[in-house]
Each structure stands twice: as C-alpha cells, then as structure tokens.
Amino acid sequence: MNKQSKRADASIIKRIQIRGQQHIHQAISSLTDVWRTPIASLMTMLVLGVSLALPSTLYVVLKNSQTVSQEWTSPTDINLFLKKDLPESRYKNLLQRLKTYKEVDSFEYISKEQGMAEFKRSSGLVSALTLLDHNPLPAVVVVTPKPYYRSSIAAQELLAKLEREPEVQQGKLDIMWLERLEGIISIFSDAVLVVSVLLLSSVLLITGNTIRLNILSNRAEIEVLKLVGATNSFVQRPFLYTGFWYGAIGGILAWLVTVFMVYWMEDTVVNLAQLYNTEFDIEGLVFSEIMLLFITAIGMGLSSAAISVNYYIAKIEPS
C-alpha cells in the first residue's frame, strides 16, 4: 500500500508539473503570437487602455470632489437663538447639556451684549443703535457638529434635536448650498457609473471581436489539432492567454494614461484652489485602486476571450 500510494503521489506530482509546463508554454506562445501582428494587437490594447483610463480618471475626479466637499462641510454651523428674558443660569445649564451631545464638536456662546457690539462694528449704525432703549438681539449659541454629523441629513436631524431644548427659541442652518453640492456630486457619481458600464461593454465587444478574428485566422490549425485528439479546452487555452495579455498590457496603459491625466490636471486644480485662498493637492490612484484597475483589465480581457472561444471554437470541427 505504501509503494502504491507513493507511486500515486509521484504520478499526481508529475501530472501537475506537466500541466504547469503546458500552461507556461502556451502563455509564452500566445504572447509571441500577439506581437506577430503588432499594429492590430497594439490598437486593441490601446482601445482597452483608453476605455479603462476614462472611467478611472473620472473616478479620481469624483474622489477628489468628495474630499473637497467634506472640507467645505466643516464650517456647517448651527445657530441657536435663545429665548429672551431668561436668567443667565438657564443659559449656563444649556451649555452644560450641549457638552453631553455626542454630535457636537464645539460651541460658542455669544451673549446679547457681545452680539450688539459685533453688530455695531459691522453695520456702522452706532449712532442710530444708541437710541434704542433696550437690546433687541437674543443670545446665540453657535454649534459646530462633529465631522460625521455634517452631512445635510445628519445636520438637519441635529438641528431638530437642539430646537427641542427649552431655552432655544429658534435654530438656523444654512444647508441649501450643501444639499445642492451633494446633489451635484451624486449626479456625477451616477454619470461615472454609467460611462464605466458603457466603456466596459465596448471593451468586451472589441476585445471579443479581436479574439474571434484570431480564431478564424487559425481555423486550419484548430481543425488539425482536433483531428489528432485535442480537446476544446486545450485548443481554447492559447486564446484565453491572448485575452489575458490584452488585459494585462491594456491595464498598464490605462494606469499610465490615468497618471498623465492627473498630472495634466494638477496645475489647473492648484491654481483654482489659490483663487479661493486654499491649498489642495489632487490625489491620484492609491495602490489598492491600481491593483483593482489591473484586475478589472485582466478580467475584461479573459471574459471577452472566454465568450469568443466558447462560441466559435466549439463550432469548428474537422471536415
């Protein structure tokens, strides 16, 4: 039993080695076949690379837009106008309760006197305001939410919660511009998804058609292989590797085009940020995103090749 098991193990290992050698040979042979028609192959790879570079570049723009929107939402403050004629102790109790809010990052209390002094400085109506027999301005608390609660929906929910405090007369949140910004980014995100699906579909069609032409041009060789007993999977394997090489090299081209586009946009973005007295560096693809781009490119190449070989090679039979 031991000798038989050893022989069986050796046989399995030998078959694995033979199968591995076959795969390596067919992979190298398919790469050689790709460069036998350099112009047609390069055109296919460029189409695949550019088709993937466009959605990846749009993704970079979307990612940086979301980063900018998060920075712009940071000054989303809630103004709480407090009820008049309340003792100062009631206001202090409110400030103590605000410290217990998990949604609140910080707050600033502006008394009626501070508000009037600020209004006099900004309005220039000092002489007219001195004629008032009382201060009509209420005390105000400016609340800054934590980053997680600065979106339009979360900020509105926090505003409704703060307005239920007994010392609060009214709350105000200028959220309309933020909702418009989030709406624009949402539309742009959907547009990126639609463009990506359309371009990936075109990659499938173009690469699949190229593999189909390769199959038809090697029809005689395929018939000979089937005459000597080659299976469909053996015949299909070189064309699958061709799709792999199209995807791998196309993914590298897509990454290079994306890097060039980001570099080309960087000066424009920096100049635009300087107009708003801010500093912003555009962020390109990180390592995980680059790997996802390569995997997508290879997957598209293999998928289009698999569709073509499964359909056309099965139809080719020796006459």
Buried (B, 14 or more C-beta within 10 A) or exposed (E): EEEEEEEEEEEEEEEEEEEEEEEEEBBEBBBEBBEEBEEEBBEBBBBBBBBBBBBBBBBBBBBBBBEBBEEBBEEBBBBBBBBEEBEEEEBEBBEEEBEEBEBBBEBEBBBBEBBBEEBBEEEEEEEEBEEEEEBEBBBBBEBBBBEEBBBBEBBBEBBEEBBEBEBBBEBEBEBEEBBEBBEEBEEBBEEBBEEBEEBBEEBBEBBBEBBBBBBEEBEEEBBEBBEEEEEBEEBBBBBBBBBBBBBBBBBBBBBEBBBEBBEEBEEEBEEEBEEEEEEBEBEBBEEEBBEBBBEBBBBBBBBBBBBBBEEBBEEBEEE
